[in-house]
Amino acid sequence: MKDHFKFPFLSLAAFLILGFSSSLQAQTTMEEFMSKWNNSKQFTIDVLNAMPDDGMDYKTDPEAMSFKEQIHHIGTAIVGISQGFLMGKDPGFSIDLATASKADLADYIAKCYDYGAATIQALPADKAGEVIEVFGNNVSRRQVMALLMDHSTHHRGSAIAYLRANGAQPPAFVGF
């Protein structure tokens, strides 16, 4: 009778151990995160550059952000969240979106991503795990880094839909 319980118990234990160890291996190192961050920067600039100049003010509906506002929002969020929650300093740059050219916006986005990268890399290791209140949630600063990536992806995805709606070919996705 004992042997009937032994195999299922050992199988369950092995499954749990493998599942737990694989979740530990799935964690991203800073080097891996920064590689993905730099890909996100280039992909965002490529999406921006794919939009024809006459599509920069395109909106899916009157309440939506325009294409250029979607792209600008990615940058301003990187800077604002990095300053507010990742101990970032004053970035020392800004942009007037109303008068900015596509090239100006591309330069601004590059600076925002570079600022975010510098802020993330300067964050002391003991502060990265610190739990802080962010938008009503208690999260670690590492989770804020993931939020920055997710937020950029979300708005870049919207911008890609705007490209397609304007007949523009989006750049190929770069995952790693």
Secondary structure in CASP SS format (residue, H / E / C, confidence):
PFRMAT SS
TARGET T0000
AUTHOR 0000-0000-0000
METHOD secondary structure of the structure
MODEL  1
M C 1.00
K H 1.00
D H 1.00
H H 1.00
F H 1.00
K H 1.00
F H 1.00
P H 1.00
F H 1.00
L H 1.00
S H 1.00
L H 1.00
A H 1.00
A H 1.00
F H 1.00
L H 1.00
I H 1.00
L H 1.00
G H 1.00
F H 1.00
S H 1.00
S H 1.00
S H 1.00
L H 1.00
Q H 1.00
A C 1.00
Q C 1.00
T C 1.00
T C 1.00
M H 1.00
E H 1.00
E H 1.00
F H 1.00
M H 1.00
S H 1.00
K H 1.00
W H 1.00
N H 1.00
N H 1.00
S H 1.00
K H 1.00
Q H 1.00
F H 1.00
T H 1.00
I H 1.00
D H 1.00
V H 1.00
L H 1.00
N H 1.00
A H 1.00
M C 1.00
P C 1.00
D H 1.00
D H 1.00
G H 1.00
M C 1.00
D C 1.00
Y C 1.00
K C 1.00
T C 1.00
D C 1.00
P C 1.00
E C 1.00
A C 1.00
M C 1.00
S C 1.00
F H 1.00
K H 1.00
E H 1.00
Q H 1.00
I H 1.00
H H 1.00
H H 1.00
I H 1.00
G H 1.00
T H 1.00
A H 1.00
I H 1.00
V H 1.00
G H 1.00
I H 1.00
S H 1.00
Q H 1.00
G H 1.00
F H 1.00
L C 1.00
M C 1.00
G C 1.00
K C 1.00
D C 1.00
P C 1.00
G C 1.00
F C 1.00
S C 1.00
I C 1.00
D C 1.00
L C 1.00
A C 1.00
T C 1.00
A C 1.00
S C 1.00
K H 1.00
A H 1.00
D H 1.00
L H 1.00
A H 1.00
D H 1.00
Y H 1.00
I H 1.00
A H 1.00
K H 1.00
C H 1.00
Y H 1.00
D H 1.00
Y H 1.00
G H 1.00
A H 1.00
A H 1.00
T H 1.00
I H 1.00
Q H 1.00
A H 1.00
L C 1.00
P C 1.00
A H 1.00
D H 1.00
K H 1.00
A H 1.00
G C 1.00
E C 1.00
V E 1.00
I E 1.00
E E 1.00
V E 1.00
F C 1.00
G C 1.00
N E 1.00
N E 1.00
V E 1.00
S E 1.00
R H 1.00
R H 1.00
Q H 1.00
V H 1.00
M H 1.00
A H 1.00
L H 1.00
L H 1.00
M H 1.00
D H 1.00
H H 1.00
S H 1.00
T H 1.00
H H 1.00
H H 1.00
R H 1.00
G H 1.00
S H 1.00
A H 1.00
I H 1.00
A H 1.00
Y H 1.00
L H 1.00
R H 1.00
A H 1.00
N C 1.00
G C 1.00
A C 1.00
Q C 1.00
P C 1.00
P C 1.00
A C 1.00
F C 1.00
V C 1.00
G C 1.00
F C 1.00
END
